[in-house]
Amino acid sequence: MACEHFSAWDEEFRHVRWAGPLDIASLQEELEGGELILDAGCGHGRYAISLSREYIVAGCDVSQRGLLRLREKAELPLCRASITDLPFPHSFFDVVLCQGVLQHLFEAERKQAANQIMQVLKPGGKLIFEAFGREDMRYGGDAVEQHTFRRKNGIIYHYFIMEELEDLFDKLDISKKENRMKKKIFRGEEYTRHSIFLVARKPSEEYAELVEQNYQ
C-alpha cells in the first residue's frame, strides 16, 4: 500500500469527474445470477454501482478517496486494499472482476495480483478481465519497464499482448479472449483504442486433483 504509484490514485480521484456508472450489459453475458462478485480495483465505482443493483458485490481499491466517493453513491462492502494483497479468505468469490487494473502495475505486482485472484476465486469461479493492449493510441511515455510507462501524475501504464496474459493466467482455464479495437477521431486524425478482454475459470477441485495425480 505504500507504493508511490498507488498513492498517486488519491490525487487522481481528487480531480477526476464522475461520468456515471458504466453499461454492464457485456459483463452480464458472463454472469448467471446469484454470484458473489469482487470488483478488484473498483475505484469510485463505475462498475460496482451498476452491478450492485442486481448482484452481490464487494469492492476493494488502493485509493481511500476513490472509496469515499463510491460510498457517497452506493452501500456495499468496501475495503482499502491492493489487488496484490487481497484481505479475503481463499476460495471466497464466485467472480472476480478486474477491469483496467493490472495495466497500472509493475511486472512483479502483476504476478502477485494474478496469484491473489487465483486464491480468492472459488473452484470453478470466474475471472472477467480487461486491460490496455499494445496497439492503443496512448502507448508510450517515460519507460520504467518493458512496455510500461509512468505518466506525469505518477500513475503506471502497462500495455499487454494476448500471449502475455495467457502466461500470466496460466493456472486458469481461459474460455474467451478478444482483442477489442475502437477507432477514435481527434482533431481530424483517426486513432485506435485497444484493449484485451478475457474470461477464465479456476479449475474445479476434482480437475485439480486429477491433474496432480497424473503428474505424480
C-alpha positions in Angstrom: 0.0 0.0 0.0 3.0 2.3 0.5 4.0 2.2 -3.2 4.3 5.7 -4.7 2.3 4.9 -7.8 -0.5 3.6 -5.6 -0.7 6.8 -3.7 -1.0 8.7 -7.0 -4.5 7.5 -7.3 -5.7 9.5 -4.3 -4.6 12.7 -6.1 -6.2 11.4 -9.4 -9.6 10.9 -7.7 -9.3 14.5 -6.3 -9.7 15.8 -9.8 -11.4 13.1 -11.9 -15.1 13.8 -12.6 -17.8 11.2 -12.0 -19.0 10.3 -15.5 -21.8 8.0 -14.3 -22.0 4.2 -13.9 -20.8 2.2 -16.9 -23.0 -0.1 -19.0 -22.6 -3.6 -17.7 -24.6 -5.4 -20.4 -21.5 -7.1 -21.8 -20.4 -8.2 -18.3 -23.9 -9.6 -17.6 -23.4 -12.0 -20.5 -20.8 -13.7 -18.4 -22.8 -13.8 -15.2 -25.5 -16.3 -14.2 -27.1 -14.5 -11.3 -26.6 -15.1 -7.6 -22.8 -14.9 -7.7 -20.7 -13.2 -5.1 -18.6 -10.7 -7.1 -15.4 -8.9 -6.1 -14.7 -5.7 -8.1 -10.9 -5.7 -7.6 -9.7 -2.2 -8.1 -13.2 -0.7 -8.0 -12.1 2.9 -8.0 -15.1 5.2 -7.4 -17.5 2.5 -8.5 -18.3 2.9 -12.2 -18.8 -0.9 -12.4 -19.6 -1.8 -8.8 -22.5 0.6 -8.5 -24.3 -0.8 -11.6 -23.5 -4.4 -10.6 -24.7 -3.9 -7.0 -28.3 -3.2 -8.3 -28.6 -6.8 -9.4 -25.8 -8.8 -7.9 -24.0 -9.3 -4.6 -20.9 -7.1 -4.9 -17.9 -6.2 -2.8 -15.2 -3.8 -3.8 -11.6 -3.0 -2.9 -9.2 -0.3 -4.1 -5.9 1.3 -3.1 -7.4 4.8 -3.1 -9.2 5.9 0.0 -10.5 8.9 -1.8 -12.0 6.7 -4.6 -13.7 4.5 -2.0 -15.2 7.5 -0.2 -16.7 8.8 -3.4 -18.1 5.3 -4.1 -19.7 5.3 -0.6 -21.5 8.5 -1.4 -23.4 6.8 -4.2 -24.0 3.2 -3.0 -23.9 1.0 0.1 -21.9 -2.1 -0.5 -18.9 -3.8 1.3 -15.7 -2.0 0.6 -12.2 -2.2 1.8 -8.9 -0.3 1.1 -6.6 -2.9 -0.3 -4.3 -3.6 -3.2 -5.1 -6.4 -5.7 -1.5 -7.6 -4.9 -2.6 -8.4 -1.3 -6.3 -9.2 -1.1 -7.6 -9.5 2.5 -10.2 -12.2 1.8 -10.3 -15.9 2.6 -9.2 -18.4 0.0 -11.9 -19.7 -2.4 -14.3 -16.9 -1.3 -15.7 -15.3 -4.5 -17.7 -16.7 -7.4 -16.4 -14.0 -9.7 -13.5 -11.6 -9.7 -14.0 -8.5 -11.9 -10.7 -6.9 -12.9 -11.3 -4.1 -15.4 -8.5 -1.7 -16.2 -6.5 -2.6 -13.1 -3.4 -4.7 -13.9 -2.3 -2.2 -16.5 -1.4 0.1 -13.6 1.1 -2.4 -12.0 4.7 -3.3 -12.4 5.6 -6.7 -13.7 6.3 -8.2 -10.2 3.0 -6.7 -9.0 1.1 -8.2 -11.9 2.3 -11.6 -11.0 1.3 -11.1 -7.4 -2.1 -9.9 -8.5 -2.7 -13.0 -10.7 -1.8 -15.2 -7.7 -4.2 -13.3 -5.4 -7.0 -13.6 -7.9 -6.4 -17.4 -8.1 -6.5 -17.7 -4.3 -9.7 -15.8 -3.7 -11.7 -17.4 -6.5 -13.8 -20.5 -5.6 -13.0 -23.7 -7.6 -15.0 -23.2 -10.8 -15.1 -19.4 -10.2 -14.7 -16.9 -13.0 -12.3 -14.1 -13.8 -13.7 -11.3 -16.0 -10.7 -9.2 -17.1 -9.9 -6.3 -19.4 -6.7 -4.1 -19.8 -5.0 -1.9 -22.3 -3.4 -3.6 -25.4 -0.2 -2.6 -27.1 -1.8 -1.1 -30.2 -3.5 1.5 -28.1 -3.1 5.2 -29.1 -1.8 6.1 -25.7 1.1 3.7 -25.8 4.4 5.4 -24.9 5.9 7.8 -22.5 8.5 7.7 -19.7 9.5 4.0 -19.8 10.1 2.3 -16.4 9.9 -1.3 -17.6 9.3 -3.0 -20.9 6.1 -1.7 -22.4 5.4 0.1 -19.1 5.3 3.8 -18.7 4.9 6.4 -15.9 2.8 9.4 -16.6 3.4 12.8 -15.1 0.7 12.2 -12.5 2.8 9.2 -11.2 0.4 6.5 -12.4 1.8 3.5 -14.2 0.5 2.3 -17.6 1.4 -1.2 -19.0 0.3 -2.4 -22.4 -0.3 -6.1 -22.9 -0.4 -8.6 -25.7 -2.6 -11.7 -25.6 0.3 -14.1 -25.1 1.5 -12.2 -22.0 -1.9 -12.5 -20.4 -2.2 -16.2 -21.3 1.1 -16.8 -19.5 0.0 -14.6 -16.5 -3.2 -16.5 -16.0 -1.8 -20.0 -16.9 -3.4 -21.5 -13.8 -6.9 -20.6 -15.1 -8.8 -22.1 -18.0 -9.4 -19.2 -20.5 -12.7 -19.6 -22.2 -12.9 -16.3 -24.1 -10.2 -13.9 -25.3 -10.7 -10.9 -27.5 -8.6 -8.1 -28.9 -11.1 -5.1 -28.8 -10.4 -2.2 -31.1 -12.2 1.1 -31.3 -11.5 3.9 -33.7 -11.4 7.5 -32.3 -11.3 10.7 -34.2 -9.3 13.5 -32.5 -8.7 16.8 -34.3 -9.4 15.2 -37.6 -7.0 12.3 -37.1 -8.0 8.7 -36.5 -6.6 6.8 -33.6 -7.1 3.3 -32.1 -8.2 2.3 -28.6 -7.0 -1.3 -27.9 -8.0 -3.4 -25.0 -7.8 -7.2 -24.3 -10.8 -8.9 -22.8 -10.5 -12.3 -21.1 -12.9 -14.7 -19.3 -11.3 -17.5 -17.4 -12.3 -20.1 -14.8 -10.4 -21.5 -11.8 -10.3 -25.3 -12.3 -12.6 -27.3 -10.1 -11.2 -29.2 -7.2 -11.8 -32.5 -8.9 -9.9 -31.4 -12.0 -7.0 -30.1 -10.0 -6.8 -33.4 -8.1 -6.8 -35.3 -11.4 -4.0 -33.2 -12.8 -2.0 -33.6 -9.7 -2.4 -37.4 -9.8 -1.3 -37.5 -13.5 1.9 -35.6 -12.8 2.9 -37.6 -9.7 
